[in-house]
Amino acid sequence: MTVYSIDPLQDPRWDELVARHPFASVFHTTSWLTALRQTYGYRPLAVTTSAPGRDLEDAVPFCEVRSWLTGDRLVSVPFADHCEPMVERGEASSAIVAHLDGVQRAGGWKYVELRPQSDRFGAGLQAAATSHFWFHVLDLRPSVDELFAALHKDSTQRKIQRAKREGLAYSDGRSDGLLRTFYELLIKTRHRHHLPPQPLAWFRNLALSFGEALRVAVAFHNSRPVAAVLTLRHRSSMVYKYGASDEAFHPLGGMHLLLWKTIEHARAAGCTLLDLGRCDTDNPGLATFKERWGATRSSITYWRIGETDQPMSALRKYAATGARHVLDHAPGVCRVAAGRFLYRHAG
C-alpha cells in the first residue's frame, strides 16, 4: 500500500476529512496548524494512503520542528494534548507505521512522535512509549441541574456559590482587550509555576485562525481581572485549553465560576463533551480538581519512532536550572522574552 505526503494547509480535501472523521479533534484542524506555522514557523505535513485526486480516507498530521537546541523531529502535533491518527483500517495503519519508520531513518529526524488519544494506534507501533498523562473529559449530555448536582459539594459547588455571592462580574468574547487581559493573568500564572509564558502572538494567531470557535472568558472583582480561560470548539466538543488566575483572589472562586460558565455555554452551543485536557501523572491535585467536576479519567501515552530516551525538554531544563531562579526575580518582560525563545524549540 502506497503512502503519500500532503500539505494539509494546501490540500482542499483536508478540511472535509477533519469535518467528518470520527477521530478528528480541534488539533487536526487547519486553524490549529495555521497558528503553529504563523507563530513558530513549523511546516505542517500529513501522511495518507489515499492517492492524489481521490477522497481522503485516512491521514496523520505532523509538524516539522527544526531546532538547533532540541533537535529536528516530526511531531503529531506540537502543543496538542492529543492527536489521534485518523486511521481506521489495520492495513492502512501498518503501511503508515512502516512509512514513518522509513522517514525517520532516511530524513535525519531525531524522532517521530505521535500523541494518540487512545492506545488503539500505539499498540501497533514499532515505537517506544515515552510520556504518560492523565486525560479528563466531562459528558455534557445530562441536564444543567444534573451536572451541578454531580459537582463536589464542598470544593466545587460552594466555590461557584461563593463567586456569585461576591458579585464577580463576567465577560466573554474574542476581542483583543479580553485577550490581553487573559495574557496578563497568564504571565502571573506561569510565574507561579516557574515557567515562562507562551508568546502573545500564539494566542493572537489562534484567535485569527479559529474565529468564533475561540472564546476568552474573564472573571472580575471590582473591575480587577481575577481569572480567565481560553476555550476552542470543534464540532460537538468544547476544549478547555488554557486557564490563568491571580492567586491573591483564589478564595473568591473566580476559576470555578468560569468553568461552570464554560459548561453552561458549551451545552447551549450544542456541545456534548468538554475536553479538560491532560495533566501529568505526578500531579494528583490537578487530576482530583478535574474529577470533582464529574470528569472521567483515562490515560494518554505518547510514542516515539527513533530516539526513545526521554531527555529533559527545553521548558523543563529552564525550570530545573539557574535560569529559572534568575528570571523568577526578573521583570515580566524578561520572562515573556524567554517564552518567545523557548517555545519555538519546545514543540
Buried (B, 14 or more C-beta within 10 A) or exposed (E): EEBBEBEBBEBEBBBEBBEEBEBBBBBBBBBBBBBBBBBBEBBBBBBBBBEEEEEBBBBBBBBBBBBEEBBBBBBBBBBBBBBBBBBEEEEBBEBBBEBBBEBBEEBEBBBBBBBBBBBBBBEBBEBBBBBEBBBBBBEBEBEEEEBBEBBBEEEBBBBBEBBEEBEBBBBBEBEEEBBBBBBBBBBBBBBEEEBBBBBBEBBBBBBBBBEEBBBBBBBBBEEEBBBBBBBBBBBEBBBBBBBBBBEEBBEBBBBBBBBBBBBBBBBEEEBEBBBBBBBEEEEEEBBEBBBBBBBEBEEBBBBBBBBEEEEEBBBEBBBEEEBBEEBEEBEBEEBBBBBBBBBBBBB
